[in-house]
């Protein structure tokens, strides 16, 4: 049993390592956009295959442990949660790469206007991801649940970016290509927020053994004891 515990801890550490890579990718991609830094954007693109390799490695480890150890109760919840979190982290890495690619495209155009809401969105989704990972480490369902609330703020900022850029394009059609790139950046950040929300839901499931997707938490007592 101790050997299984060691394997679970190694898996835990690999998932956190992947989370760190993904968080760095978000940070660099948005910095590259705001600072028009080509090197940062290219680094995000170079690092993305490493995230993909880690996703495959983690999937392989989970599959092996499920087959060989036949876990039950909380150990089974842990492994199934890791599978889902792993997928969301890989998709966040993809989205960070997309932002980096848009950043490279925007370097051929002057900035449409000073960026305010997009860096705010980026800071918020980064904070959401970090909270998810902290909640996972400390088995903190309340911290994970706080991430679910932040998703509405991300959506509101996305709507503000869309409205602002559409108005700008109507006034000056010459900025349409650059504005469209920024709209896609906002969309990618919003999707990162969605994936962080998915991870938060998985952490609540891991810790409490309950499903809070689709507002199921409205009908569930989160103070119920863990298994």
N, CA and C of each residue as an Amber inpcrd file, in Angstrom:
protein
   681
   0.8310000  -1.2090000   0.0000000   0.0000000   0.0000000   0.0000000
   0.8660000   1.2590000   0.0000000   1.9890000   1.1790000   0.7370000
   2.8560000   2.3490000   0.7670000   3.3760000   2.6730000  -0.6360000
   3.6800000   1.6360000  -1.4100000   4.1700000   1.8580000  -2.7690000
   3.1180000   2.5880000  -3.6040000   1.8700000   2.2300000  -3.4450000
   0.7870000   2.8990000  -4.1570000   0.7090000   4.3600000  -3.7390000
   0.8940000   4.6200000  -2.4540000   0.8710000   5.9940000  -1.9550000
   1.9810000   6.8230000  -2.5930000   3.1510000   6.2280000  -2.7250000
   4.2720000   6.9160000  -3.3660000   3.9470000   7.2090000  -4.8260000
   3.3370000   6.2540000  -5.5100000   2.9600000   6.4560000  -6.9130000
   1.9460000   7.5880000  -7.0550000   1.0040000   7.6480000  -6.1520000
   0.0010000   8.7160000  -6.1950000   0.6570000  10.0750000  -5.9710000
   1.6290000  10.1310000  -5.0700000   2.3120000  11.3970000  -4.8020000
   3.1430000  11.8220000  -6.0060000   3.7860000  10.8750000  -6.6580000
   4.5460000  11.2090000  -7.8650000   3.6220000  11.7510000  -8.9560000
   2.4580000  11.1470000  -9.0820000   1.4740000  11.6210000 -10.0530000
   1.0100000  13.0300000  -9.6960000   0.7780000  13.2450000  -8.4220000
   0.3840000  14.5620000  -7.9390000   1.4200000  15.6160000  -8.3170000
   2.6980000  15.3040000  -8.1250000   3.7680000  16.2480000  -8.4240000
   3.8820000  16.5230000  -9.9210000   3.6730000  15.4960000 -10.7240000
   3.7230000  15.6850000 -12.1830000   2.5970000  16.6120000 -12.6440000
   1.4240000  16.4370000 -12.0620000   0.3050000  17.2960000 -12.4470000
   0.5810000  18.7480000 -12.0530000   1.1520000  18.9600000 -10.8830000
   1.4860000  20.3210000 -10.4500000   2.5830000  20.9190000 -11.3240000
   3.5330000  20.0920000 -11.7420000   4.5760000  20.5780000 -12.6470000
   3.9530000  21.0310000 -13.9670000   3.0280000  20.2540000 -14.4670000
   2.3470000  20.6350000 -15.6970000   1.5530000  21.9280000 -15.4900000
   0.9050000  22.0520000 -14.3450000   0.1770000  23.2800000 -14.0440000
   1.0760000  24.4980000 -14.0460000   2.3030000  24.3440000 -13.5200000
   3.2550000  25.4500000 -13.5260000   3.6600000  25.8470000 -14.9300000
   3.8660000  24.8540000 -15.7900000   4.2120000  25.1480000 -17.1900000
   3.0830000  25.9020000 -17.8880000   1.8640000  25.4800000 -17.6280000
   0.7090000  26.1080000 -18.2680000   0.5340000  27.5420000 -17.7730000
   0.6840000  27.7430000 -16.4740000   0.5520000  29.1000000 -15.9260000
   1.6010000  30.0250000 -16.5190000   2.8250000  29.5360000 -16.6650000
   3.8860000  30.3340000 -17.2780000   3.5630000  30.6620000 -18.7300000
   2.9470000  29.7130000 -19.4240000   2.5860000  29.9480000 -20.8200000
   1.5590000  31.0670000 -20.9450000   0.5760000  31.0770000 -20.0630000
  -0.4160000  32.1680000 -20.0840000   0.2850000  33.5040000 -19.8540000
   1.1120000  33.5460000 -18.8220000   1.7840000  34.7950000 -18.4600000
   2.6440000  35.3210000 -19.6080000   3.4260000  34.4340000 -20.2080000
   4.3180000  34.8690000 -21.2870000   3.5400000  35.2830000 -22.5250000
   2.4740000  34.5580000 -22.8370000   1.7220000  34.8970000 -24.0520000
   1.1140000  36.2850000 -23.9530000   0.5700000  36.6280000 -22.7940000
  -0.0490000  37.9520000 -22.6470000   1.0170000  39.0350000 -22.5490000
   2.1170000  38.7460000 -21.8680000   3.2260000  39.7160000 -21.8470000
   3.7390000  39.9950000 -23.2520000   3.8280000  38.9390000 -24.0550000
   4.3130000  39.1340000 -25.4260000   3.3720000  40.0510000 -26.1950000
   2.0800000  39.9380000 -25.9110000   1.0820000  40.7660000 -26.5760000
   1.1950000  42.2210000 -26.1360000   1.2280000  42.4310000 -24.8440000
   1.2390000  43.7940000 -24.3040000   2.5550000  44.5040000 -24.6160000
   3.6600000  43.7780000 -24.5020000   4.9810000  44.3830000 -24.7040000
   5.5040000  44.2190000 -26.1220000   4.7190000  43.5510000 -26.9670000
   5.1300000  43.2550000 -28.3430000   6.5280000  42.6110000 -28.3660000
   6.6360000  41.5480000 -27.5530000   7.9010000  40.8460000 -27.3600000
   7.8660000  39.5290000 -28.1420000   8.5480000  39.4930000 -29.2570000
   8.5460000  38.3090000 -30.1160000   9.1540000  37.0940000 -29.4180000
  10.2230000  37.3010000 -28.6410000  10.9000000  36.1820000 -27.9930000
   9.9710000  35.4420000 -27.0330000   9.1710000  36.1890000 -26.2750000
   8.2500000  35.5550000 -25.3390000   7.2040000  34.7210000 -26.0730000
   6.6690000  35.2760000 -27.1580000   5.6660000  34.5410000 -27.9360000
   6.2660000  33.2550000 -28.5000000   7.4690000  33.3560000 -29.0300000
   8.0960000  32.1720000 -29.6190000   8.4430000  31.1310000 -28.5560000
   8.7550000  31.5890000 -27.3390000   9.0380000  30.6380000 -26.2670000
   7.7840000  29.8380000 -25.9060000   6.6340000  30.5190000 -25.8680000
   5.3720000  29.8250000 -25.5780000   5.1190000  28.7340000 -26.6140000
   5.3510000  29.0670000 -27.8750000   5.1230000  28.1060000 -28.9590000
   6.1080000  26.9400000 -28.8610000   7.3500000  27.2340000 -28.5010000
   8.3560000  26.1650000 -28.3540000   8.0290000  25.2430000 -27.1900000
   7.4660000  25.7910000 -26.1120000   7.2160000  25.0090000 -24.9020000
   5.9580000  24.1490000 -24.9970000   5.0790000  24.4520000 -25.9430000
   3.7930000  23.7540000 -25.9990000   3.9320000  22.2470000 -26.1970000
   4.8770000  21.7540000 -27.0350000   5.0310000  20.2970000 -27.1580000
   5.3930000  19.6090000 -25.8390000   6.1060000  20.3220000 -24.9590000
   6.4350000  19.7290000 -23.6560000   5.1660000  19.5100000 -22.8300000
   4.2380000  20.4540000 -22.9040000   2.9590000  20.2960000 -22.2060000
   2.2100000  19.0910000 -22.7680000   2.2300000  18.9450000 -24.0880000
   1.5660000  17.7860000 -24.7100000   2.1950000  16.4680000 -24.2380000
   3.5190000  16.4460000 -24.1520000   4.1910000  15.2150000 -23.7060000
   3.8170000  14.8850000 -22.2620000   3.7320000  15.9170000 -21.4320000
   3.3690000  15.6790000 -20.0360000   1.9380000  15.1680000 -19.9240000
   1.0430000  15.6980000 -20.7750000  -0.3370000  15.2050000 -20.7540000
  -0.3720000  13.7100000 -21.0480000   0.3760000  13.2840000 -22.0650000
   0.3940000  11.8690000 -22.4340000   1.0270000  11.0240000 -21.3320000
   2.0790000  11.5420000 -20.7050000   2.7410000  10.8040000 -19.6290000
   1.8030000  10.6240000 -18.4390000   1.1060000  11.7020000 -18.0650000
   0.1790000  11.6230000 -16.9290000  -0.9820000  10.6850000 -17.2360000
  -1.5290000  10.7780000 -18.4400000  -2.5950000   9.8550000 -18.8400000
  -2.1350000   8.4040000 -18.7390000  -0.9040000   8.1550000 -19.1930000
  -0.3740000   6.7950000 -19.1350000  -0.2320000   6.2940000 -17.7130000
   0.2540000   7.1700000 -16.8130000   0.4140000   6.7770000 -15.4110000
  -0.9330000   6.4720000 -14.7680000  -1.9210000   7.3180000 -15.0330000
  -3.2460000   7.0980000 -14.4430000  -3.8480000   5.7920000 -14.9550000
  -3.7450000   5.5630000 -16.2530000  -4.2920000   4.3400000 -16.8330000
  -3.6480000   3.0970000 -16.2210000  -2.3300000   3.1680000 -16.0350000
  -1.6240000   2.0250000 -15.4390000  -2.0740000   1.7820000 -14.0030000
  -2.2060000   2.8660000 -13.2220000  -2.6180000   2.7080000 -11.8260000
  -4.0520000   2.1980000 -11.7160000  -4.9120000   2.6540000 -12.6120000
  -6.2940000   2.1550000 -12.5970000  -6.3380000   0.6640000 -12.8990000
  -5.5070000   0.2460000 -13.8450000  -5.5120000  -1.1600000 -14.2490000
  -4.8690000  -2.0680000 -13.2080000  -3.7360000  -1.6270000 -12.6350000
  -2.9680000  -2.4950000 -11.7510000  -3.4200000  -2.4310000 -10.3010000
  -3.8880000  -1.2540000  -9.8510000  -4.1980000  -1.0720000  -8.4300000
  -5.6870000  -1.2050000  -8.1130000  -6.5270000  -1.0510000  -9.1390000
  -7.9760000  -1.1250000  -8.9580000  -8.4250000  -0.3370000  -7.7210000
  -8.1770000   0.9760000  -7.7220000  -8.4750000   1.7870000  -6.5430000
  -9.9810000   1.9380000  -6.3130000 -10.3360000   2.2890000  -5.0910000
 -11.7370000   2.5320000  -4.7370000 -11.8190000   3.8380000  -3.9450000
 -13.0570000   4.2890000  -3.7410000 -13.3490000   5.4550000  -2.9010000
 -12.5070000   6.6700000  -3.3000000 -11.7960000   7.2650000  -2.3360000
 -11.1090000   8.5220000  -2.6160000  -9.9730000   8.3510000  -3.6130000
  -9.2550000   7.2440000  -3.5560000  -8.1640000   7.0290000  -4.5190000
  -8.7010000   6.9830000  -5.9460000  -9.8530000   6.3870000  -6.1200000
 -10.4690000   6.3530000  -7.4450000 -10.8810000   7.7580000  -7.8740000
 -11.4460000   8.5360000  -6.9460000 -11.8050000   9.9260000  -7.2560000
 -10.5750000  10.7320000  -7.6330000  -9.4720000  10.4980000  -6.9200000
  -8.2380000  11.2200000  -7.2180000  -7.7840000  10.9440000  -8.6480000
  -7.7540000   9.6820000  -9.0280000  -7.2490000   9.3270000 -10.3570000
  -8.1740000   9.8310000 -11.4600000  -9.4650000   9.7090000 -11.2790000
 -10.3800000  10.2150000 -12.3120000 -10.3250000  11.7320000 -12.3910000
 -10.1480000  12.4010000 -11.2480000 -10.0180000  13.8600000 -11.2570000
  -8.7420000  14.2860000 -11.9600000  -7.6450000  13.5700000 -11.7100000
  -6.3720000  13.8820000 -12.3740000  -6.5260000  13.7660000 -13.8880000
  -7.2130000  12.7420000 -14.3580000  -7.4270000  12.5960000 -15.7970000
  -8.1120000  13.8170000 -16.3900000  -9.1500000  14.2920000 -15.7230000
  -9.9040000  15.4360000 -16.2500000  -9.1130000  16.7380000 -16.1250000
  -8.4420000  16.9270000 -14.9930000  -7.6390000  18.1420000 -14.8030000
  -6.5120000  18.1840000 -15.8220000  -5.9040000  17.0300000 -16.0660000
  -4.8170000  16.9250000 -17.0360000  -5.2760000  17.4050000 -18.4180000
  -6.4560000  16.9700000 -18.8240000  -7.0010000  17.3870000 -20.1220000
  -7.2320000  18.8860000 -20.1670000  -7.7880000  19.4460000 -19.1000000
  -8.0380000  20.8920000 -19.0760000  -6.7390000  21.6830000 -19.1080000
  -5.7210000  21.2080000 -18.4060000  -4.4370000  21.9070000 -18.4230000
  -3.8280000  21.9020000 -19.8250000  -3.9150000  20.7660000 -20.5100000
  -3.3610000  20.6970000 -21.8620000  -4.0960000  21.6680000 -22.7900000
  -5.3930000  21.7710000 -22.6220000  -6.1630000  22.6770000 -23.4770000
  -5.8490000  24.1380000 -23.1600000  -5.5860000  24.4290000 -21.8960000
  -5.1480000  25.7880000 -21.5440000  -3.8200000  26.0890000 -22.2270000
  -2.9230000  25.0980000 -22.2410000  -1.6510000  25.2850000 -22.9470000
  -1.8610000  25.5890000 -24.4200000  -2.8130000  24.8900000 -25.0490000
  -3.1410000  25.1700000 -26.4500000  -3.6190000  26.6050000 -26.6290000
  -4.4710000  27.0490000 -25.7170000  -5.0270000  28.4060000 -25.8160000
  -3.9410000  29.4650000 -25.6190000  -3.0060000  29.2050000 -24.7090000
  -1.8830000  30.1300000 -24.5310000  -1.0570000  30.2110000 -25.8110000
  -0.8850000  29.0760000 -26.4840000  -0.1680000  29.0860000 -27.7600000
  -0.9330000  29.9180000 -28.7890000  -2.2390000  29.7840000 -28.8320000
  -3.0380000  30.5720000 -29.7700000  -2.8620000  32.0700000 -29.5110000
  -2.8320000  32.4480000 -28.2320000  -2.6220000  33.8640000 -27.8890000
  -1.2500000  34.3160000 -28.3760000  -0.2400000  33.4750000 -28.1700000
   1.1130000  33.8200000 -28.6310000   1.1350000  34.0060000 -30.1440000
   0.4100000  33.1580000 -30.8760000   0.3620000  33.2800000 -32.3320000
  -0.3320000  34.5720000 -32.7510000  -1.3970000  34.9370000 -32.0570000
  -2.0590000  36.2170000 -32.3380000  -1.1350000  37.3870000 -32.0080000
  -0.3490000  37.2140000 -30.9430000   0.6030000  38.2550000 -30.5740000
   1.6090000  38.4870000 -31.6870000   2.1060000  37.4050000 -32.2680000
   3.0450000  37.5400000 -33.3840000   2.3810000  38.2340000 -34.5730000
   1.1230000  37.9000000 -34.8340000   0.3990000  38.5400000 -35.9300000
   0.2280000  40.0390000 -35.6790000  -0.0490000  40.4030000 -34.4290000
  -0.2940000  41.8100000 -34.0930000   0.9720000  42.6550000 -34.1450000
   2.1270000  42.0250000 -34.1350000   3.3640000  42.8060000 -34.2130000
   3.5260000  43.4810000 -35.5680000   2.7300000  43.0750000 -36.5390000
   2.7650000  43.7080000 -37.8540000   1.8030000  44.9020000 -37.9390000
   1.1030000  45.1900000 -36.8440000   0.1270000  46.2840000 -36.8440000
   0.3680000  47.1780000 -35.6290000   0.0650000  48.4610000 -35.7480000
   0.0770000  49.3030000 -34.5460000  -1.0510000  48.8760000 -33.6180000
  -0.8840000  49.0950000 -32.3280000  -1.9250000  48.7280000 -31.3810000
  -3.2190000  49.4660000 -31.7130000  -4.3150000  48.7420000 -31.6630000
  -5.6190000  49.3380000 -31.9530000  -5.9020000  50.4570000 -30.9610000
  -5.6390000  50.2090000 -29.7140000  -5.8230000  51.1940000 -28.6410000
  -5.0930000  50.6670000 -27.4140000  -4.8670000  51.5120000 -26.4190000
  -4.2000000  51.0250000 -25.2100000  -4.9740000  49.8500000 -24.6050000
  -4.2610000  48.8010000 -24.2450000  -4.9220000  47.6130000 -23.7060000
  -5.1530000  47.7720000 -22.2140000  -6.3870000  47.5520000 -21.8160000
  -6.7460000  47.6090000 -20.4050000  -7.4450000  46.3250000 -19.9860000
  -8.5550000  46.0140000 -20.6520000  -9.3700000  44.8770000 -20.2220000
  -8.7090000  43.5300000 -20.5100000  -7.9510000  43.4170000 -21.6050000
  -7.3150000  42.1290000 -21.9030000  -6.2780000  41.7590000 -20.8310000
  -5.3810000  42.6780000 -20.4150000  -4.4950000  42.3200000 -19.2940000
  -5.2580000  42.0120000 -18.0070000  -6.3920000  42.7090000 -17.7820000
  -7.2110000  42.3820000 -16.6050000  -7.7430000  40.9600000 -16.6910000
  -8.2340000  40.5910000 -17.8820000  -8.7100000  39.2230000 -18.0800000
  -7.5940000  38.2210000 -17.8260000  -6.4190000  38.5170000 -18.3600000
  -5.2940000  37.6040000 -18.1970000  -4.9320000  37.4210000 -16.7270000
  -4.8760000  38.5240000 -15.9860000  -4.5530000  38.4410000 -14.5550000
  -5.5930000  37.6190000 -13.8120000  -6.8540000  37.8040000 -14.1960000
  -7.9310000  37.0950000 -13.5110000  -7.8790000  35.5970000 -13.7920000
  -7.6830000  35.2130000 -15.0530000  -7.6610000  33.7730000 -15.3440000
  -6.4090000  33.1110000 -14.7770000  -5.2910000  33.8440000 -14.7390000
  -4.0970000  33.2990000 -14.0880000  -4.3660000  33.0610000 -12.6090000
  -5.0210000  34.0260000 -11.9630000  -5.3470000  33.8730000 -10.5410000
  -6.2910000  32.6980000 -10.3340000  -7.2450000  32.5180000 -11.2460000
  -8.1670000  31.3800000 -11.1490000  -7.4120000  30.0610000 -11.2150000
  -6.4630000  29.9710000 -12.1590000  -5.6960000  28.7330000 -12.3000000
  -4.8480000  28.4650000 -11.0660000  -4.1910000  29.5070000 -10.5540000
  -3.3660000  29.3270000  -9.3600000  -4.2060000  28.9040000  -8.1600000
  -5.4070000  29.4760000  -8.0240000  -6.3020000  29.0660000  -6.9390000
  -6.6970000  27.6050000  -7.0860000  -6.9720000  27.1910000  -8.3280000
  -7.3200000  25.7870000  -8.5670000  -6.2050000  24.8600000  -8.1110000
  -4.9820000  25.1990000  -8.4950000  -3.8550000  24.3460000  -8.1430000
  -3.6110000  24.3500000  -6.6360000  -3.7480000  25.5150000  -6.0010000
  -3.6130000  25.5790000  -4.5410000  -4.7040000  24.7530000  -3.8680000
  -5.9230000  24.8710000  -4.3890000  -7.0390000  24.1060000  -3.8190000
  -6.7960000  22.6050000  -3.9660000  -6.2150000  22.2140000  -5.0850000
  -5.8980000  20.8040000  -5.3200000  -4.8540000  20.3170000  -4.3150000
  -3.8140000  21.1160000  -4.1230000  -2.7380000  20.7270000  -3.2010000
  -3.2440000  20.6170000  -1.7720000  -4.0420000  21.6170000  -1.3530000
  -4.4690000  21.6880000   0.0440000  -5.8460000  21.0680000   0.2810000
  -6.4190000  20.4820000  -0.7660000  -7.7440000  19.8620000  -0.6580000
  -8.7420000  20.8390000  -0.0550000  -8.7810000  22.0130000  -0.6490000
  -9.5980000  23.1150000  -0.1330000 -10.7970000  23.3400000  -1.0650000
 -11.9320000  22.7740000  -0.7050000 -13.1200000  22.8960000  -1.5500000
 -13.6370000  24.3260000  -1.5980000 -13.5110000  25.0580000  -0.4910000
 -13.9910000  26.4380000  -0.4730000 -13.1900000  27.3140000  -1.4300000
 -11.8720000  27.1230000  -1.4640000 -11.0360000  27.8890000  -2.3900000
 -11.3780000  27.5390000  -3.8300000 -11.5820000  26.2510000  -4.0890000
 -11.9700000  25.8420000  -5.4420000 -13.3080000  26.4690000  -5.8260000
 -14.2250000  26.5120000  -4.8990000 -15.5530000  27.0580000  -5.1860000
 -15.4850000  28.5480000  -5.4890000 -14.5120000  29.2540000  -4.8950000
 -14.3760000  30.6910000  -5.1620000 -14.0210000  30.9520000  -6.6170000
 -13.3780000  29.9720000  -7.2610000 -13.0260000  30.1130000  -8.6720000
 -14.2890000  30.1600000  -9.5330000 -15.3030000  29.4150000  -9.1360000
 -16.5360000  29.3700000  -9.9150000 -17.1730000  30.7540000 -10.0070000
 -17.0410000  31.5360000  -8.9570000 -17.6220000  32.8830000  -8.9380000
 -16.8640000  33.7980000  -9.8880000 -15.5420000  33.6260000  -9.9830000
 -14.7230000  34.4970000 -10.8250000 -15.0470000  34.3620000 -12.3040000
 -15.6260000  33.2420000 -12.7000000 -15.8990000  33.0170000 -14.1170000
 -16.8480000  34.0680000 -14.6800000 -17.7970000  34.5310000 -13.8760000
 -18.7280000  35.5660000 -14.3410000 -17.9970000  36.8760000 -14.6250000
 -16.9800000  37.1800000 -13.8180000 -16.2100000  38.4050000 -14.0340000
 -15.4100000  38.3270000 -15.3280000 -14.8680000  37.1470000 -15.6200000
 -14.1490000  36.9470000 -16.8860000 -15.0950000  37.1700000 -18.0650000
 -16.2980000  36.6170000 -17.9750000 -17.2710000  36.7800000 -19.0550000
 -17.6350000  38.2500000 -19.2550000 -17.7560000  38.9860000 -18.1600000
 -18.0990000  40.4080000 -18.2590000 -16.9790000  41.1970000 -18.9410000
 -15.7350000  40.8780000 -18.6090000 -14.6040000  41.5490000 -19.2550000
 -14.5320000  41.1990000 -20.7430000 -14.8100000  39.9380000 -21.0700000
 -14.8430000  39.5460000 -22.4820000 -15.8770000  40.3620000 -23.2450000
 -17.0600000  40.5240000 -22.6600000 -18.1160000  41.2990000 -23.3240000
 -17.6890000  42.7550000 -23.5090000 -16.9780000  43.2960000 -22.5200000
 -16.5030000  44.6800000 -22.6200000 -15.4850000  44.8190000 -23.7450000
 -14.5830000  43.8390000 -23.8610000 -13.5880000  43.8640000 -24.9360000
 -14.2730000  43.7760000 -26.2900000 -15.2240000  42.8550000 -26.4230000
 -15.9400000  42.7070000 -27.6910000 -16.6230000  44.0170000 -28.0890000
 -17.3560000  44.5990000 -27.1470000 -18.0890000  45.8310000 -27.4410000
 -17.1650000  46.9610000 -27.8240000 -16.0700000  47.1010000 -27.1000000
 -15.1120000  48.1660000 -27.3580000 -14.4820000  48.0150000 -28.7400000
 -14.0760000  46.7840000 -29.0740000 -13.4090000  46.5630000 -30.3550000
 -14.3760000  46.6760000 -31.5340000 -15.6020000  46.2350000 -31.3640000
 -16.5920000  46.3800000 -32.4380000 -16.8650000  47.8530000 -32.7310000
 -16.9510000  48.6330000 -31.6840000 -17.1560000  50.0760000 -31.8580000
 -15.9610000  50.7060000 -32.5680000 -14.7550000  50.2840000 -32.1930000
 -13.5450000  50.8100000 -32.8280000 -13.5050000  50.4450000 -34.3060000
 -13.8820000  49.2100000 -34.6490000 -13.8800000  48.7890000 -36.0530000
 -14.9000000  49.5740000 -36.8780000 -16.0300000  49.9020000 -36.2730000
 -17.0460000  50.6770000 -36.9910000 -16.5420000  52.0880000 -37.2990000
 -15.7540000  52.6360000 -36.3850000 -15.2180000  53.9860000 -36.5950000
 -14.0750000  53.9870000 -37.5940000 -13.2580000  52.9220000 -37.5670000
 -12.0610000  52.8960000 -38.4110000 -11.8820000  51.4970000 -38.9960000
 -12.4290000  51.2290000 -40.1740000 -12.3130000  49.8890000 -40.7790000
 -10.8690000  49.4470000 -40.9990000  -9.9400000  50.3730000 -41.0200000
  -8.5450000  50.0090000 -41.2400000  -7.9490000  49.1810000 -40.1170000
  -8.5790000  49.2040000 -38.9330000  -8.0410000  48.4510000 -37.7940000
  -8.6760000  47.0760000 -37.6710000  -9.5340000  46.7020000 -38.6260000
 -10.2740000  45.4430000 -38.4960000  -9.3620000  44.2270000 -38.2960000
  -8.2950000  44.0260000 -39.0970000  -7.4660000  42.8190000 -38.8850000
  -6.8910000  42.7370000 -37.4690000  -6.3630000  43.8420000 -36.9760000
  -5.7770000  43.8250000 -35.6260000  -6.8580000  43.6430000 -34.5680000
  -8.0100000  44.2900000 -34.7730000  -9.0940000  44.1710000 -33.7970000
  -9.6250000  42.7470000 -33.7360000  -9.7110000  42.0880000 -34.8870000
 -10.1630000  40.6910000 -34.9110000  -9.1960000  39.8030000 -34.1340000
  -7.8910000  40.0390000 -34.2950000  -6.9100000  39.2770000 -33.5120000
  -7.1530000  39.4550000 -32.0190000  -7.4250000  40.6810000 -31.6090000
  -7.6580000  40.9380000 -30.1840000  -8.9490000  40.2940000 -29.7000000
  -9.9660000  40.2530000 -30.5470000 -11.2040000  39.5680000 -30.1800000
 -10.9290000  38.0830000 -29.9280000 -10.0940000  37.4880000 -30.7870000
  -9.7490000  36.0780000 -30.5760000  -8.9240000  35.8920000 -29.3120000
  -8.0590000  36.8650000 -28.9970000  -7.2980000  36.7860000 -27.7440000
  -8.2540000  36.7740000 -26.5500000  -9.2340000  37.6820000 -26.5740000
 -10.2120000  37.7370000 -25.4800000 -10.9920000  36.4300000 -25.3910000
 -11.3480000  35.8890000 -26.5480000 -12.0700000  34.6140000 -26.5660000
 -11.2080000  33.4950000 -25.9720000  -9.9330000  33.4650000 -26.3090000
  -9.0490000  32.4410000 -25.7550000  -8.9010000  32.5780000 -24.2440000
  -8.7990000  33.8110000 -23.7580000  -8.7130000  34.0270000 -22.3100000
  -9.9960000  33.5750000 -21.6110000 -11.1340000  33.8620000 -22.2410000
 -12.4090000  33.4260000 -21.6660000 -12.4840000  31.9050000 -21.5970000
 -11.9620000  31.2370000 -22.6300000 -11.9560000  29.7720000 -22.6240000
 -11.0010000  29.2300000 -21.5540000  -9.8860000  29.9370000 -21.3190000
  -8.9910000  29.5270000 -20.2310000  -9.7450000  29.5940000 -18.9020000
 -10.5300000  30.6560000 -18.7240000 -11.3500000  30.7560000 -17.5210000
 -12.3220000  29.6010000 -17.3890000 -12.9030000  29.1750000 -18.5120000
 -13.8170000  28.0280000 -18.4920000 -13.0950000  26.7560000 -18.0440000
 -11.8850000  26.5540000 -18.5690000 -11.1370000  25.3530000 -18.1870000
 -10.7080000  25.4110000 -16.7170000 -10.3640000  26.6060000 -16.2290000
 -10.0430000  26.7470000 -14.7990000 -11.2680000  26.4120000 -13.9480000
 -12.4390000  26.8180000 -14.4260000 -13.6770000  26.4900000 -13.7300000
 -13.8980000  24.9810000 -13.6960000 -13.6250000  24.3190000 -14.8220000
 -13.7340000  22.8570000 -14.8490000 -12.8270000  22.2190000 -13.8080000
 -11.5960000  22.7320000 -13.7060000 -10.6440000  22.1790000 -12.7370000
 -11.1540000  22.3920000 -11.3220000 -11.6980000  23.5790000 -11.0580000
 -12.2370000  23.8610000  -9.7240000 -13.3570000  22.8830000  -9.3760000
 -14.2090000  22.6010000 -10.3410000 -15.2930000  21.6370000 -10.1080000
 -14.7290000  20.2510000  -9.8060000 -13.6520000  19.8810000 -10.5010000
 -13.0360000  18.5810000 -10.2530000 -12.4080000  18.5120000  -8.8620000
 -11.8680000  19.6370000  -8.3870000 -11.2820000  19.6580000  -7.0460000
 -12.3740000  19.4820000  -5.9910000 -13.5130000  20.1480000  -6.1860000
 -14.6160000  19.9690000  -5.2390000 -15.0690000  18.5090000  -5.2290000
 -15.1400000  17.9120000  -6.4100000 -15.5140000  16.4960000  -6.4820000
 -14.4970000  15.6150000  -5.7650000 -13.2230000  15.9190000  -5.9680000
 -12.1730000  15.1380000  -5.3170000 -12.2820000  15.2170000  -3.7980000
 -12.4600000  16.4390000  -3.2850000 -12.4270000  16.6470000  -1.8350000
 -13.7280000  16.2020000  -1.1630000 -14.8580000  16.5490000  -1.7950000
 -16.1490000  16.3070000  -1.1550000 -16.9140000  15.1180000  -1.7270000
 -16.5040000  14.6560000  -2.9110000 -17.2260000  13.5490000  -3.5120000
 -18.5770000  13.9450000  -4.0680000 -18.7470000  15.2360000  -4.4070000
 -20.0110000  15.7090000  -4.9580000 -19.7520000  16.4340000  -6.2720000
 -20.7740000  16.4740000  -7.0970000 -20.6830000  17.0690000  -8.4260000
 -21.3260000  18.4530000  -8.3850000 -20.5200000  19.5040000  -8.6340000
 -21.0590000  20.8690000  -8.5820000 -21.1950000  21.4780000  -9.9670000
 -21.1280000  20.6440000 -11.0030000 -21.3450000  21.1590000 -12.3460000
 -22.8000000  21.5810000 -12.5150000 -23.0150000  22.5560000 -13.4090000
 -24.3740000  23.0000000 -13.7490000 -25.1600000  23.4140000 -12.5030000
 -24.4520000  24.0670000 -11.5570000 -25.0820000  24.5940000 -10.3350000
 -25.6660000  23.5010000  -9.4480000 -25.1300000  22.3020000  -9.5610000
 -25.6010000  21.2420000  -8.6680000 -25.3210000  21.5720000  -7.2090000
 -24.3440000  22.5060000  -6.9680000 -24.0310000  22.8800000  -5.5870000
 -25.2030000  23.5550000  -4.9070000 -26.1540000  24.0970000  -5.6870000
 -27.3190000  24.7370000  -5.0880000 -28.1620000  23.7370000  -4.3110000
 -27.9840000  22.4440000  -4.6170000 -28.8040000  21.4150000  -3.9890000
 -27.9780000  20.4870000  -3.1110000 -26.7180000  20.8890000  -2.8640000
 -25.8220000  19.9920000  -2.1270000 -25.1810000  20.7240000  -0.9710000
 -25.0020000  20.0330000   0.1130000 -24.3510000  20.5830000   1.2930000
 -22.8500000  20.3740000   1.1900000 -22.0810000  21.4630000   0.9460000
 -20.6330000  21.3310000   0.8020000 -19.9320000  21.0820000   2.1350000
 -20.6760000  21.1240000   3.2350000 -20.0500000  20.8630000   4.5370000
 -20.0510000  19.3720000   4.8620000 -20.5900000  18.5490000   3.9620000
 -20.6410000  17.1170000   4.2320000 -19.2300000  16.5730000   4.4100000
 -19.0270000  15.5720000   5.2620000 -17.6820000  15.0580000   5.5200000
 -17.1010000  14.3490000   4.3190000 -15.7550000  14.3450000   4.2520000
 -15.0570000  13.6240000   3.1930000 -15.1310000  12.1310000   3.4610000
 -14.9400000  11.3880000   2.3710000 -14.7630000   9.9380000   2.5390000
 -13.3010000   9.6550000   2.8090000
